[in-house]
Amino acid sequence: MQVSEKFLLHQQTLWLSPDRCIYWEEQNVLIVSDLHFGKTGHFRKSGIAVPQNVYKEDMQRLMAQLQFYKPEQLLVVGDLFHSVLNKELDLFKKWRSDFSTLHIQLVKGNHDILKREWYADSNISVSDLHYHLANFCFVHDITEACAPSENIHYYFSGHIHPCVLLKGLAKQKVSLPCYYFAENFAVIPAFSKFTGTALIDRKSADNVFAIIPSNLAKGQQGAVVKV
């Protein structure tokens, strides 16, 4: 298992994983966003040759995180699925049966367009726009966040698939997915590796953590590094 970075926020302990998810220790919750399950199948139906291994790798990474942290709840901050039904969502249902006791809470994103009956049949609880837990509010798109209140100390969002540009001494440049923590809200990286990214300005944030990918050929594990 890759080593996660411990981050304290409003007296809460968050473990930022190189596998693009957050474990919230006090609530025993695994937080993810933008999994886009079914996206590769959607592309293949449209005649674009995307290997199914991309989807399988994402599923395996999620399973590894669940088995390591053993959370009581999987909290998805939008875009659990990518589009309409396809064979990959049938595979998801089989996977769901292996984690039948895990509570899955979905805050709907713009791609979550399946019928409510499908979510109910898959034992997924759905919030249309916001989900509150303790003093945190979860919303897919931060521009649609609920109004601040004395009960809400911070917001978590996804949607934009944030990344940060790092520059080396020899003019090298690399763009890496990242965790973005501003004063009042966070944007977490897309869990799926089959997504685009949006470059963020790290100077506008209080804390930005870049995700360094693993290099199995060199025996290097992934890491989360503050930049």
URTAVEN-V960575 format. One record per residue. N is the residue number from 1. SS is DSSP state (helix for helix, strand for strand, loop for the rest). NEAR is the number of other C-alpha atoms within 10 Angstrom. D_FIRST is the distance of its C-alpha to the first C-alpha in Angstrom with 2 decimals. Layout:
[[N,SS,NEAR,D_FIRST] [N,SS,NEAR,D_FIRST]]
//
This chain:
[[1,loop,11,0.00] [2,loop,14,3.80] [3,loop,14,6.51] [4,loop,20,8.95] [5,strand,16,12.67] [6,strand,14,15.00] [7,strand,15,18.23] [8,strand,9,21.33] [9,strand,11,23.70] [10,loop,9,26.91] [11,loop,8,25.77] [12,strand,11,22.71] [13,strand,16,19.11] [14,strand,21,16.85] [15,strand,18,13.16] [16,strand,25,12.96] [17,loop,21,9.78] [18,loop,25,9.64] [19,loop,28,9.64] [20,loop,25,13.10] [21,loop,23,13.33] [22,strand,26,14.29] [23,strand,25,13.83] [24,strand,18,17.29] [25,loop,14,17.20] [26,loop,11,20.96] [27,loop,14,21.36] [28,loop,14,18.18] [29,strand,21,17.97] [30,strand,24,15.43] [31,strand,23,17.37] [32,strand,27,17.35] [33,loop,29,20.22] [34,loop,26,21.75] [35,loop,26,19.90] [36,loop,23,23.22] [37,strand,24,22.71] [38,loop,24,25.68] [39,helix,24,26.24] [40,helix,22,25.89] [41,helix,23,28.22] [42,helix,19,30.58] [43,helix,13,30.82] [44,helix,14,31.53] [45,helix,12,34.26] [46,loop,9,35.76] [47,loop,9,35.91] [48,loop,11,33.06] [49,loop,11,31.00] [50,loop,16,27.34] [51,loop,12,25.13] [52,loop,14,23.58] [53,helix,10,20.34] [54,helix,14,19.63] [55,helix,21,19.79] [56,helix,14,17.85] [57,helix,13,14.86] [58,helix,19,15.01] [59,helix,17,15.33] [60,helix,11,12.36] [61,helix,15,10.11] [62,helix,20,12.00] [63,helix,15,11.73] [64,helix,14,7.95] [65,helix,20,8.44] [66,helix,19,11.48] [67,helix,11,10.30] [68,helix,10,7.82] [69,helix,14,10.57] [70,loop,16,13.47] [71,loop,20,15.80] [72,loop,15,19.50] [73,strand,17,19.99] [74,strand,20,18.65] [75,strand,23,20.79] [76,strand,27,21.48] [77,loop,31,23.50] [78,loop,33,25.44] [79,loop,25,25.42] [80,loop,24,23.41] [81,strand,23,25.68] [82,loop,23,27.55] [83,loop,19,30.97] [84,loop,14,33.05] [85,loop,16,32.17] [86,loop,15,31.07] [87,helix,10,29.41] [88,helix,19,25.86] [89,helix,18,26.65] [90,helix,12,27.88] [91,helix,14,24.49] [92,helix,15,23.02] [93,helix,13,25.48] [94,helix,13,24.37] [95,helix,13,20.72] [96,helix,16,22.14] [97,helix,12,23.84] [98,helix,10,20.62] [99,loop,13,19.69] [100,loop,12,23.33] [101,loop,11,23.01] [102,loop,17,20.74] [103,strand,16,23.02] [104,strand,20,22.69] [105,strand,19,24.69] [106,strand,28,25.66] [107,strand,23,27.59] [108,loop,23,29.45] [109,loop,24,29.18] [110,loop,14,31.77] [111,loop,16,30.22] [112,loop,19,30.01] [113,loop,14,33.41] [114,loop,13,33.12] [115,loop,10,35.70] [116,helix,12,35.06] [117,helix,10,35.79] [118,helix,11,32.79] [119,helix,14,30.42] [120,helix,11,32.23] [121,helix,9,32.04] [122,loop,16,28.25] [123,loop,18,28.10] [124,strand,18,27.04] [125,strand,14,28.74] [126,strand,18,30.09] [127,strand,17,31.32] [128,loop,13,33.57] [129,loop,18,33.01] [130,strand,21,31.52] [131,strand,21,29.42] [132,strand,13,29.75] [133,strand,10,27.45] [134,loop,10,28.48] [135,loop,13,29.74] [136,strand,15,27.60] [137,strand,20,28.88] [138,strand,28,26.86] [139,strand,28,28.71] [140,loop,30,27.75] [141,loop,20,30.23] [142,helix,17,30.87] [143,helix,8,34.51] [144,helix,11,34.98] [145,loop,17,33.76] [146,loop,15,36.00] [147,loop,6,38.35] [148,loop,12,37.15] [149,strand,9,38.20] [150,loop,6,38.03] [151,loop,12,35.36] [152,strand,16,33.01] [153,loop,15,31.44] [154,strand,18,29.01] [155,strand,25,28.13] [156,strand,23,24.97] [157,strand,28,25.49] [158,loop,27,24.14] [159,loop,23,26.46] [160,loop,20,26.81] [161,loop,23,23.35] [162,strand,23,23.53] [163,strand,27,22.86] [164,strand,23,24.01] [165,strand,16,25.93] [166,strand,13,25.21] [167,strand,11,27.91] [168,loop,8,27.93] [169,loop,6,30.87] [170,loop,6,32.10] [171,loop,7,32.35] [172,loop,8,29.03] [173,strand,11,27.64] [174,strand,10,24.31] [175,strand,17,23.55] [176,strand,18,20.06] [177,strand,28,18.99] [178,strand,31,19.00] [179,strand,27,19.26] [180,strand,26,22.96] [181,strand,20,24.44] [182,loop,16,28.23] [183,loop,11,30.57] [184,loop,13,30.81] [185,strand,19,28.11] [186,strand,21,24.69] [187,strand,25,23.73] [188,loop,29,20.16] [189,loop,31,18.92] [190,loop,30,19.37] [191,loop,24,16.37] [192,loop,25,17.96] [193,loop,18,17.97] [194,loop,16,21.50] [195,loop,13,23.25] [196,loop,12,25.47] [197,loop,19,24.95] [198,strand,14,27.40] [199,strand,15,27.80] [200,loop,18,28.04] [201,loop,13,30.01] [202,helix,18,27.77] [203,helix,10,30.99] [204,helix,12,31.64] [205,loop,15,28.54] [206,loop,12,27.91] [207,strand,16,24.23] [208,strand,24,22.36] [209,strand,23,18.72] [210,strand,23,17.98] [211,strand,24,14.77] [212,strand,18,14.35] [213,loop,15,13.05] [214,loop,15,11.04] [215,strand,10,13.54] [216,helix,9,12.61] [217,helix,6,16.24] [218,helix,7,16.10] [219,loop,8,12.80] [220,strand,12,11.74] [221,loop,14,8.43] [222,loop,19,9.28] [223,strand,19,10.76] [224,strand,25,13.14] [225,strand,16,16.49] [226,strand,11,19.72] [227,loop,13,22.62]]
//
